[in-house]
């Protein structure tokens, strides 16, 4: 069966049809209490490019850039879902899932969980003493999308605020989530960079060597960046995040609240190596979710990264939706939404025993030497997300140049 339309939030019941594919900086600072703010410069932008095409190298590269998530982290950020207006009767169950994920990651690296002040004590009790709960108000758990996307350089780090707008104002409320990046940066004394465009952290997948994977559907989208062409968005991404190449995948707009974030579609396991979500037996050729997979496979097979390397693509099949434990039509079953932290890879397990075991095997081959930790996240997945969506890593600051 096809994945349902607008799957991430149960409050979205409006069954929107897929939108047609849209043909559509300054240097970052080292840590400081004052914020660093980028500005948009449209004078040198080009005309729109096509999906799958790589962008040209920008004239100037910022001092900081997105590191690979597979590197060392100072901590993992998570967030405590706050509102029954979003989760309804599933609020207690999703909090249990979040606490279980937080405790599992805390076995490998520090975990800091954001919670509203009136919910912090309950969150701490649920997560246990191994997780640090801090009082920063949030609306929901998806900190990957609204939290800071970190950029680093020798002796320096900053948090980029990607101007979260509720996935194009598809969810309300989201004001507390939108303010979380500023609150995190202030608490930890980090520079905050105000991105010159609107996007989410789950829309950005970087190899740590200047190559970004992204979907046109989720960023070059009038819900986020009205009036901007793909080339203009590309330039903003390159300038803000220290990139040298953006490989655009088409994606699919209007079928889930994220408009097909890349972190459930294609992920780097290492530079030059990409894990591609295969929609599996429930989404055969001709189904809604097969088309973006097929286009991504074609685009990745012909792409080169910022270092000029061809990409090795390994497919990671989804489970059979008829065999999973998932409840309700909003369930998202993507093993590609894994998270790496410490010496481990954290991935979901859905109850299709054969597919669950195959996912562990494939990821073990891609991440040799790491523990594979499979977790039940049925309620998180029932909200349309996964472990990667529920986490955001703060990377270790690289050593200063001698």
N, C-alpha and C positions, 0 to 999 in steps of 0.2 A: 504493500500500500504506500501511497505517497505520504510524505510528511504533511501535516496540516498547514493551512495558511496562518501567518502571524502567530508563531508558536511560543514565543518566549513568555508571554504573560497571559494568564487566564482572563485578565480584565479586558483583553483585546478580543472582542467577539465580532468584529466588523468584516471578517472574511474578504479582505482586499485582494484584488487581482494583482498578478505580477506586473510591475511597471515595465515598459519597454527599456531595453538596455540603452543607457544614455551615452551618446557620442560626445560624449561630453569632455629676513634674516641677518638677520645679523648674527655674529658669533655669540655662542652661549657662554655664560659666566661661570666662574668657579664658585664654590659655596660662599654664600654671604647671606646676611639677614635681609638685605634689600632684594626685591624681585627684579628679575631680568625680563624684559618684554620685547618680543619680536614685532616687526611691522611688515605689512604686506607691500610688496613693490611689484606693480604690474607692468612696469615699463618694458621689461625684457621677455615677457611671457610669449609662448608660441601658440599656434593653433592647436586644436584638440588632436590627440593621438588616438590610436585604436586599441581595443582590449588585447592584451597579450604582448603589446609592444613595450620595449624598455625605453626609459627616458634618457636623454642626453645628460652628461655630467654637468653640474652647475658650475658657474664661473668661480664661486668661492665656497669652500666647505667649512662649516662651523668647527670650532675647537673640540666640541663634544659630539658624541654620536651614540646611537642605541647599541648597547652591547648584546651579545648572545645571551639568551635566558639560561642556557646550559652552563654558564660560568658561575662563579661563587656569588652568593647573596649575603648581604648583611642581615636581612630579615625578609619574611613574607608577610604582606598585609592581607587581611581578610576583613569581612564586615558582617555584622549581625542584622539579619532581616528584621525590619522594625514594624511593618504595617500589615494588619489583617485586611485592609482595603485592597492590598495587592495579592496576598496569599490565601485569604479566606480561612477555611478550616485546615489548610495545610501549613499554617504558620508554625505550629509546634513541631511538625514533622520536618520541615525544611531547616529549622533551627537545630534539630538533632543531626541532620546531615552535615550542616556547617560545622558543628562542634566536632563531629567525628573526623572530618577532613582536617580541621585545625590541629587536633591532637595527633593525627598521623604525621602531618608535616613537621610538627614540633619535635618529633623524634629525630629529625635530621637537621633542622635549623630553627632559629628563633621565629616565632609567629606573633604578630601584633594584630589584634582584632579590634576594629572600630565598633562602638556601640553608643546609642543614645544614653545620656546620663542616667535616666530612669530605668534603663534596661541593662546597664553595665554589670551590676551585681549578679543578675540571673545569667548573663552570658558567661561571666567568670566561673560561676558554679557549674555550668554545663560543660565548659571547655577544660576546666581543671587548672591547676597551678602551673602547668607547663606552657600555657598560653597567656600572653600579656594582653589584657583588655584595657583599652584607653577610651576616654569619654570624648568622642568626636561624633556628632550626630550624623546618621545616614538614614536613607529611606529603604534601601534594599541591599542585597548581598553582592551585586555584580561589580566589585571593586576593580576588576580588570578594565572595565570600560570607563569608569569615572575617576579612578585614582590616578596618581601621577605616572606618566610614562617616563622612566628615567633615562637620562643621557649622561655619559661619563667621558672623561679624558684623563690624562696623567694628573693625579692629585686633585681631581675635580669631579663634581656630580651636580646635577640639577634635575628638578622634576618638571616635566612639561605638562601644562594644563591644557587639555585638548577640548575645553569648552563644552563639556557634556550637556546635551540638550534633550535628554530622554529619548535617544534614538530618533531624532527628528520630531520631538514632541508627541511621540506615540504613547508615552507613559506620563501620567501625572498622579502624585507629585514626584518631582525629582530635584527640588531646590537644595535639599540637604546633600544629596549625592553630588550635585554640581559644585558645591562649596568644599568638598572633602579634600581635593588636591591642595588648595590653599591652606587648609587646616593642618594637613600632614606636613607640608613643607615648613610652615611656621613652627610646629612643635619640634621638628628635628633640625631646625636651623639651616634648611636647604634653600637654595635659590629656586624660585618658581618662574618658569618661562611660559608666557601666555602665547599659545600657538596662534598663527594667523588664519586658522581654519577650524572647522568643527569636525571632530572625529571621535573615535573611541579606541581604547587600548587593544581591544580584541580585533580591531580592524588592521592591526600592524604586526607583521611577522618579519623579524630581521635576523640575518645570519651573523651579525656582529662584525662583518667586514664590508659594510656599506651597501648591502643588497636588501631591499624590502620586497615582500610579497604583500599584495593588497587586492581587494576586489573593487572594481569600478562601481558596482551596485551599492556598496555601503558608504563610500566616501564622495564619489562624484555624483552627488545625489541632491536634488533641490531641498530635501528635508534637512540637510546639513549645510550645504554650500551652494545656495542658489546663485545662478549666474556665472559660476566658475567653470571653465573648461577643464578637461582632464589634464591638459598640459599645465594649466595654472595651478591645479591642485598638486600635480607632480612637483612643480618648483617649490611650492610651500612645504611639502613633505621633505624634500631634499635639504632645503635651507634650515628647517627647524630641527631635523633629526640627524643631520650629518651624514646624509646618504649620497651615494654615487650612482645608484641604479634602482629604479622601481620597476618591478615586473608586475604588470597589471593582469589580473584574471577577471573575467567578465562578471562572475557572480550572478545573483538573481535577486532583484529588488521586489519588495512587496509580499514575500512569502513567509518571512519571519520578521520579528521586530528589529533585528539587527541589519536586515537587508543583506544577509549572507556574509557574516564576518569570516575573515580568512582563517581564524583560529579553530574553526570546525571544518575547514576544507583542506588547507595545506600548511605544513609546519616544517621548519628546518630542524633536522636532527644534528647536523653539523654543516659547516660551509660546503656548498656544492651538493648536499644531500637533502632531499625534500621528501617528507611523508605526505602522501595524498589520500584523503578520505575517499573511499569507494562506497557508493551508496548501498551496495549489497543487494541481496535478493528481494528486498521489499521495494526497491526503486529501480526496476529494470529499464532498458532503453525505451524511450518514449514517455517515461514518467517525468514529473516536474523536476525532481532533484537530480536526474541523470544528466541533463543538459549542462549545468554548470560544472559537474565533474568531468564530462567529456571535453568541454572547452578548456578547463584547467589542465587536463592531461596533455592536450595538444600544445597549449601555450608553454608549459614547462618543458616539454620534450624538445622544443626548438629554441628555448631561451638560454642565455649565458648570464652569469652573475657579474658583479662589479669587478671581479678578478679575471674575467674572460673565460671562466670555466663553464662547460656544459653541465647540466644538472642531472644527477642520478635520482630517479624517482622510484620510491617504494610505496606500493599501495597498501592501505590499511582498511580492510573491509568492515563495514558496519554489521551489526547483528541482524538476524532475521526478526523483524518487528513482531511476527506472530509467536516468537519464542521467548520474548523478554518479559520481565516482571512489570514493565512500565504501565502506569495507570493513566488513562485519559488520552485525549487526542493531541496534547501539547508536548508529548514526550520527545526529547531529542537524544538519540543514541549514537554519539560520535566518539569513538576512541581517540580520534585525532585531537580532541580537546584535553589532552594530557597536560601535566605540569611537571617540570623538573625542578628539584630542590635538593640541596645537599648531595648525598650519594644515591638518590632515589629518583624514580619516575613514578608519578602517581597517575593512575588511570582508572576509569570506571569499569565496573562489571555489571552486566545487565540481566543475566539469567539465561542467556543462550550459551550453554556451556562450551560448545565447539568454538563459537566466535570469540567468547571471552578468553579462552585458552590461546587461540590464534593471535589475538591482539597482544597478549603478554609475550608470546614467542617473538613476534615481529619487533616489538619495541625493545626486547632484550637484545636482539641482534643489532639494533640501531644505537643502543646505549650500553655498550659492553662495560662491565664493571660496576654498573649501578644496580641497586635493588629495584625490583618491580613490585609496587604496592598497589593492589587492586582493591577498590573501595565501592561499597554500595552507596549510590547517590540518587536513588530513585526519585526522591522529591525534588532535589535540585534539577535533575533531568526533566522531571515533569513540568518545571517552569521554563524549559527550553534552553538550558545551559549546561555547563559542566564544570569540572575542577579548574580548568584554566580560567574560565569566566569568573570564578569565585576567588581568585588569587591575583596578587600583583607583587612582583619581586622588586626589592631594592638591591641593586647590584653592589658588590664591593668596589670601592674606589681604586682604580689602578694606581700603582706607585708613580710618584713624580719622576719625571725625566731627570737623570743625574747631570 
